Amino acid sequence: MNPRQDSDPGLTRLEGHLLWAAEIEEARRRADRFTGELPWLTTAQREEVERVYRADRIAASRAALVRICDRVTELRAEYETRYRRLRARCVALAVLALASGVGTALTAVLTRP
């Protein structure tokens, strides 16, 4: 059992969690900065605008991540298909080259006087 292989999925999940937490914090900072430009808002209005702004920003980030994940899945399938085709071609070419070499050698042996 390889400890690195065991820890890779956990580290990936942790990284994703930290990135998402950073995105939420960025949404909070932007909401605060946005409402800072609106000094006439009451405290309740400010809190509501910040809540709506954060929710919108988080929804937009989530939608972008879903699009990215979908595209990654599509690309993975595309590249796996291309790799299988390329591998099949390489194997076929190697078999053909080997058969040609064997055929040439047999012909040379059989046609010797």
Buried (B, 14 or more C-beta within 10 A) or exposed (E): EEEEEEEEEEEEEEEEEEEBEEBEEBBBEBBEEBBEEEEEBEEEEBEEBBEEBBEEBBEEBEEEBEEEEEEEEEEEEEEEEEEEEEEEEEEEEEEEEEEEEEEEEEEEEEEEE
